[in-house]
Amino acid sequence: MEYTTGTPSWRLVMRRALSALRPRRLGQRQGGWGLGVPLIALAAGLLFTTSATTADGTALRDDRRPQLAQLIADKRERVEQQDERASDLLAEVDRDSAKLADTDVPVKKARERADALRQQAGFTDLGGPGLTVTLNDSSRRPADMSGDDVQNDDLVVHQGDVQAVVNALWAGGAEAMSIMDVRVISTSAVRCVGNTLLLHGQVFSPPFKITAIGEPTDMRRALESSEGVQQFRDAVASFGLGYTETVERNVTVRAYDGSSDLRSAEVTE
């Protein structure tokens, strides 16, 4: 609601309120409403006038969604710039340590031990045969489905669905894996916010593509024996969700290029 002028209404309310508070003629009764109405009108007039003064001819409830969207875009751009800066600094440190390894024996041995573990840790590209699994939301709506128990949650891919596929592929002997072309390592965590996927600070929308390097037959067998995957397949038939398996003759899973710093860790027994 907009208020542009408030002075005339304020004067009218004051005039009516003072008129109501004047002493009435002798013998004329004045009920409780006779005193209450002017006070209510006086408070309402004060509220309207305050709102008009505050608004100053503008809408009091502006739509702030464009400002919030711009703020998110600015923050995302700043994060991307900082990630690029961090990658440049890491590359510079790697070049300096490699140069130092030519003359420093302990540094050379430490780099050799680290290089031997880079592939297992996911810091090198890996190619070979594999399997790609794609999960997608349903194109249907609850109103289009027969039955009253169909909810929106039944028609979207959830975190547990993605995690079930990932766990099954690891159990089937996957040597390397990526989700939406982002390398999955030991510290990766799959999180879903609504129907979007959050991985290493990046947000992805469905369909979700999971690619694993390994023996396709073994991984497909592991998917078939996974209870979580079978539940999603049942939902595919019931609610129209998307599920496909594609055998890859030769596919490359890119190296992980994010931060490897640990915030907390525990030693397992």
N, C-alpha and C positions, 0 to 999 in steps of 0.2 A: 504494500500500500504506500502511496506517495502523499505527502503533505506539502503544499506550496504556500498557502497562506493560512494563518491561524488567528489573527487579531480579531476579525469580526465575530467569529464563533466564541472567542474568549470573552469578549464584551457582552455578548448576548447571554452567556451562561452566568456571568457575574450579575447582570441586571436581574435575571430571573431569580437567582439565589438570594439577592438582597430583598427583592420584593416578597419572596416567600418568608423571609425572616422578620418582616415588619410585624408589629403588634396588630392583631385582628380586632375587629369591632367587638364590643361587649356582647356577650351571649353567643358569639360564634365559636363553635368548638373546633379544635385543631387536633387531629389524630396523630398517631405515631408516624404515619407515612408523610404527614405534612412537614415534619422536621427532617425525616430521613431522606426524602427525595432531593431537597436542595443540597444537602451535604454530598450525596452521591453525584449529583450533577456538577458540583464544585470540584470534586476529585477527578471526575471524568474530563472536565474542561482543562484542569491542570495537566492531566496525562496527555491529552491531545496537543496542548500547546508545547509541552516539553518535546513530544515526538516531532512536531513541526519544526521546532528550533534545531533539533538534532539532525533531522533529515536535510534541512536547508534546500528544499526543492528536489532532492534526489531520493531514490529508493533506499529504504533502510536495510532491506535484505538483498544485497547484490549477489548474483551468482558468482561464486569464487572458484568454480571448477576450471575455467580457463587459466586462472592464475596458478592453481595447484598443478595443472597439467604442464604448464611452462616451467614451474619449479622442479618437477620431476625430470623433465627433459634436460634442464640445466645441470641438475645433480648427476644424471646419467652420463652426460657429456664430460663432466669433470672427472667422474670415475674412470671413464675410458681413457682420458688423457693421462691420468695418474698411472693406470695400468701400462700404457705404452712407455711412460717414463721409467716405471719399475723394470720392464723388460729390457730397456736399453741399459739400465744400470747393472742388471744381472749379466747381460752379455759383456759389458765392460769388465766386470769382476772376473768372468770366466776367461777372457782374453789375457788379463793381467796374471791370473794364477797359472795359465798355460805357459806364459812367457817365463814366469818364475820357476816353473818345474824344470826348465832346461838347465838351471844351475843349482837348484835346491833339491837334494835327494828325498828328504821327508815329504816335501810337497808333491814330488813326482809319484811317490808310492801312494800317497793319499788320493791323488787323482786317479790312479790306476784302480784302486779299490772302489772308488765311486763310479767309475765308468763301467766296471763289471756289474754293478747293481742298477744301472740306469734303465736297462730294458725291463727288468723285473718291476721296477718302481713306476714305469709308465712314462719315462722321460725321453723315449725314442719312438720313432714311427715303427709300426709293425704291419706287415702285409701278409696275405695268404688267403686260403679258403675260409669261409665263415658263414654266418647266418644273420639276416636282418629281420627283426620283428617290429611291426608297426601297430600301434594302438591308437584308436581314434574315437571321438565322441559320437554319439548317435545323432542323426539328422532329424529324428522324431521329437515330438513334444508330448508331455503327459496327456494333453487333451486328445492327441491322435491315437493313444493307446487304449485298448479295451481293459476295463477294470478300474477300480477306484484307488488301488493301492500303489499305483505307479507314481514315483516322485522324480524330481529333477536329478537327484543324486544317482538314480538308476541309469541315467542316460549319459553320464560323463565318465571319463577315465580318472581313477583315483590314485593316490600315492601308493597304496598297497598293491594295485595292479601293476604299476611300473616296477615296484620292488620285487614282486613275485617273478616277473620275467627276468630281471637282472640276476636274482639268486639262482634261478633255474639254469641260466646260461653259464654262470660260474660253476655250478654243480656238474654241468655237462662238459667241463674241461676247457672253458674259454680261456685263452691266453691273454687277450686284451679286449677292451670293450669301450664303446663310446655311446653316449646318449645325445641325440641331436648334434652329432659330429663333435661333441666335447668329450675328451678322454676321461674315463672313470678310473680313479686310483683308489688306494686303500683308505684315504681320508675323505672320499667323496660321499656326500649325503644327498639322497633324493628327497625333495620336499615339494609338496603341492600346495598352492594357494588358490583356492577356488578350482577352476579347471585349467590352471596354468602350472607349469613345472618350473621350479627354482633349482638351479644347479650351478654351483661355483659363482653365485652372485648374478647369474644371467637368468632371464625369464623367457620361457618358451610356451607357445600355444600348441594345442594338438593339431595334427597328428604327431605322436611321439615316436621317433625312430630310434631303435636300439640295435646297434651292430656289434657283433662279437666275432673275433678271430678264433678259429678252432675247427674241429671235425664236425661238419654239419649234422651228420647222422646221430652222433652222441648228444649233441645239444638239442636236437628235435626230440630225442627220446627223453631227455631230462624235462623238457617243456611238457610233454604228455603226462609225465608222472608227477608234475607239480600240482598240488591241490589248489593253490591260488590261481594258477594259470587256467586250470580247468573250470574254476568258478567264473572267471572272466569269459571264457569261451561259451559257457552256458548263458551268460548275460548277452553275448553277441547274438545268439539265436532268439532270445526273449525280447531284447530291447533295441536291437539293430546297431549295437556298437561295432566298431571296426577292429578286425584282427587279421593280420597277414604275416606269413613267414616266407622269406625269400632266400633261397640258397645262393651264396656268393662264391663264384669260382676263384676270384682274386679281388680282394678288397683291402684297402689301407685304412688303418686306424691311426690318426695323427697323434703325435706326442703331446703330453700334457704340458702346457706352457704357463700355468698359473703359479701362485705362490705355494711353496711346500713347507712353510713355517707351521709348526705345531703350537697351538695355544695351551693344550693340556694333553697328557698321555699317562697311561698306567701300564706297568709291567705285568704281563700275564704269567701265571704260575704254570 
